[in-house]
């Protein structure tokens, strides 16, 4: 068994180097496909970071009536924090709300004078609530429709933010679906290229294959070298795609970082380079090996 495997590997490597131009063309096409695959991974990272940044700026605010006891508001805050959908809850008392309002309008003398003449604080206490996912805000807003809570609640800002929340949720879903479809399409195109390349290699070596079969070579011995050839081409393409991606991502990183301050694409690439390389190698090996297997299998059936 070891001898057969060793021969299959040797023949596969020999075929890869002997079919120089075909192998080079296959590797080049697979590099392009894998560069797009790498681009999708980076794009997905950038998109997720952008969506997280946007999501952190979206929340709903619940304003309580001025006569609502603070203990009740804090109890509601505690119950919200125990909900699976809630990421965090911030309590803003009426006094804090007044101080925030004053600081925002400190340059407006008319408003400052009007506030100083007030005998009481007209601002309401509130809870600012952030959900773990954008599609969970509706459930959080429905929580305040309970009869025992409505008597304390003056208003919920979900209706005002609903459009932005729904758009954000739609963006997340569309980006995820689009990335999956594009990845599958690219994998199919690369597989088709490898398939046709192996078919050409088989055609050019048809006499040799005929001799092998006539002397009793098994289908595995005939098929194996071409599968090895496809896998070797895929691995070389995968490693090349990572090497080519590095300077491209390094040069593009400052431009991407300017849109999202906390984003650092090259740091992500550098810290994940081993995982990304393994992913590319696995993808390329599967595409190359599976396409070669199908091409040879079809030939052996003829």
Secondary structure, DSSP 8 states (H G I E B T S, - for coil): -HHHHHHHHHHHHHHHHHTHHHHHHHHHHHHHHHHHHHHHHHHHHHHHHHHHHHHHT--EEEEE-TTS-HHHHHHHHHHHHTSTTEEEEEEE-HHHHHHHHHHHTTT-HHHHHHHHT-SS-----EEEEEESSGGGHHHHHHHTTSHHHHTTEEEETHHHHHHHHHHHHHHHHHHHHHHHHHHHHHHHHHHHHHHHHHHHHHHHTHHHHHHHHHTT--HHHHHHHHHHHHHHHHHHHHHHHHHHHHHHHHHHHHHHHTTSTT--HHHHHHHTHHHHHHHHHHHHHHHHHHHHHHHHHHHHH-
